[in-house]
Amino acid sequence: MDIAAFRALEPLCWRAPSAHNTQPWRLRYEPGAIHLGWDAADTLPVADPTGRDLRLSLGAFVETCLIVAADAGLRLEYAADHDERHRRVGWLRPARHPYQTPFRTTDVWERRTDRGRLADGPEQDTLAALDAVARQAGGGVRAVPEPARLAALLRTADRQQYADPAVVAELRRWLRLDPTHPSYDVDGLSDRCLALSRPAATGLRAALAAYPLLRPLGLPRLLAAADDPLARGGAVLVLIAPADLDRTGQVEVGRVLMRIWLTLHTAGLAAHPLSQLIDVAATRTALGALLDVAPDRLLHVARVGRPNRPAPRSARRVGGA
Ligand SMILES: Cc1cc2nc3c(=O)[nH]c(=O)nc-3n(C[C@H](O)[C@H](O)[C@H](O)COP(=O)(O)O)c2cc1C
């Protein structure tokens, strides 16, 4: 049966992206269908209090499961059935035909977030293709004109986040800045994936360890000024959602986000999300004004461009690297 055969492919599905690489998804095999839910221990209640990034990540996982199953010739479909109390987004169940997708398991395996140098941005035709993907869910993709103008907004967002002890404590829980960390090859954000040199990783570890002491002395400002991703090139793209999106709709947009990232990957491009711009109310409002879009419709922001070499592969709890 296709459901039983899918179990062997599950490790490939875990290559889906998730905020802070928490990998919140969980599959439970039941007679006739697979329960697709999440584990509260792998959510980000402080950085993602509304669960927006959780649902985008779960949607990315749904899409990845469907692509991996289809590439193996398995006939599976997804049925949304959101239930917050049982921590469920929906079900994977047998279908009459395999899922129709242009993407392959190799795309899922090779795609990576790239926080390094990115040349160029997407060509007009790629941008149009990305926008068409988003339109399937009633949304759109927009490029920010003159992305360098976002540098000040990005510093403001970073400073505000680093000034919040709860945000920093949660981030530290998922940082893997030393290869001897017991979860270095399991989950979270590694020094390599964050494109930090050894001295930079050691410095960040020391600064965050002394955070309570250094915070009043201006550490948040220093940390925010320490990195300027926009100087590493690329365009900045914003994923715009339909108005009044509910939780099921956010999971659907997560599926769209996965298709967007895979469209970029197959065009030789990579994405580096800059979620802080929409996590912080003031910068979210400013970005909305810049694009003339209601701030609550901004669902995801990323720097996008052509990498000059493959980024390091991030860790996974299942299936490894
Ligand atoms: C909804 C969502 C939000 C994300 N936000 C950020 C972000 O603000 N900054 C960042 O550097 N990476 C961000 N990421 C990228 C994840 O950290 C990345 O997907 C994860 O570490 C796994 O790495 P991979 O994408 O290379 O497989 C985000 C990913 C998702 C799905």
Ligand as a Chemical Component Dictionary entry (heavy atoms), coordinates in Angstrom:
data_LIG
# 
_chem_comp.id                   LIG 
_chem_comp.type                 NON-POLYMER 
_chem_comp.pdbx_formal_charge   0 
_chem_comp.three_letter_code    LIG 
# 
loop_
_chem_comp_atom.comp_id 
_chem_comp_atom.atom_id 
_chem_comp_atom.alt_atom_id 
_chem_comp_atom.type_symbol 
_chem_comp_atom.charge 
_chem_comp_atom.model_Cartn_x 
_chem_comp_atom.model_Cartn_y 
_chem_comp_atom.model_Cartn_z 
_chem_comp_atom.pdbx_ordinal 
LIG C1  C1  C 0 8.916  30.243 7.846 1  
LIG C2  C2  C 0 10.415 30.332 7.855 2  
LIG C3  C3  C 0 11.044 31.460 8.376 3  
LIG C4  C4  C 0 12.440 31.564 8.362 4  
LIG N1  N1  N 0 13.049 32.709 8.834 5  
LIG C5  C5  C 0 14.399 32.830 8.788 6  
LIG C6  C6  C 0 15.040 34.053 9.174 7  
LIG O1  O1  O 0 14.417 35.013 9.587 8  
LIG N2  N2  N 0 16.397 34.121 9.058 9  
LIG C7  C7  C 0 17.141 33.083 8.581 10 
LIG O2  O2  O 0 18.350 33.228 8.491 11 
LIG N3  N3  N 0 16.555 31.908 8.196 12 
LIG C8  C8  C 0 15.210 31.776 8.275 13 
LIG N4  N4  N 0 14.601 30.623 7.838 14 
LIG C9  C9  C 0 15.423 29.539 7.284 15 
LIG C10 C10 C 0 15.591 28.387 8.267 16 
LIG O3  O3  O 0 16.462 28.753 9.313 17 
LIG C11 C11 C 0 16.106 27.189 7.482 18 
LIG O4  O4  O 0 15.083 26.745 6.618 19 
LIG C12 C12 C 0 16.507 26.025 8.393 20 
LIG O5  O5  O 0 17.613 26.384 9.170 21 
LIG C13 C13 C 0 16.849 24.765 7.581 22 
LIG O6  O6  O 0 17.850 25.036 6.644 23 
LIG P1  P1  P 0 17.655 24.783 5.075 24 
LIG O7  O7  O 0 16.604 25.754 4.604 25 
LIG O8  O8  O 0 19.012 25.072 4.482 26 
LIG O9  O9  O 0 17.216 23.375 4.890 27 
LIG C14 C14 C 0 13.214 30.503 7.841 28 
LIG C15 C15 C 0 12.567 29.354 7.335 29 
LIG C16 C16 C 0 11.196 29.265 7.327 30 
LIG C17 C17 C 0 10.532 28.035 6.767 31 
# 
loop_
_chem_comp_bond.comp_id 
_chem_comp_bond.atom_id_1 
_chem_comp_bond.atom_id_2 
_chem_comp_bond.value_order 
_chem_comp_bond.pdbx_ordinal 
LIG C1  C2  SING 1  
LIG C2  C3  SING 2  
LIG C2  C16 DOUB 3  
LIG C3  C4  DOUB 4  
LIG C4  N1  SING 5  
LIG C4  C14 SING 6  
LIG N1  C5  DOUB 7  
LIG C5  C6  SING 8  
LIG C5  C8  SING 9  
LIG C6  O1  DOUB 10 
LIG C6  N2  SING 11 
LIG N2  C7  SING 12 
LIG C7  O2  DOUB 13 
LIG C7  N3  SING 14 
LIG N3  C8  DOUB 15 
LIG C8  N4  SING 16 
LIG N4  C9  SING 17 
LIG N4  C14 SING 18 
LIG C9  C10 SING 19 
LIG C10 O3  SING 20 
LIG C10 C11 SING 21 
LIG C11 O4  SING 22 
LIG C11 C12 SING 23 
LIG C12 O5  SING 24 
LIG C12 C13 SING 25 
LIG C13 O6  SING 26 
LIG O6  P1  SING 27 
LIG P1  O7  DOUB 28 
LIG P1  O8  SING 29 
LIG P1  O9  SING 30 
LIG C14 C15 DOUB 31 
LIG C15 C16 SING 32 
LIG C16 C17 SING 33 
# 
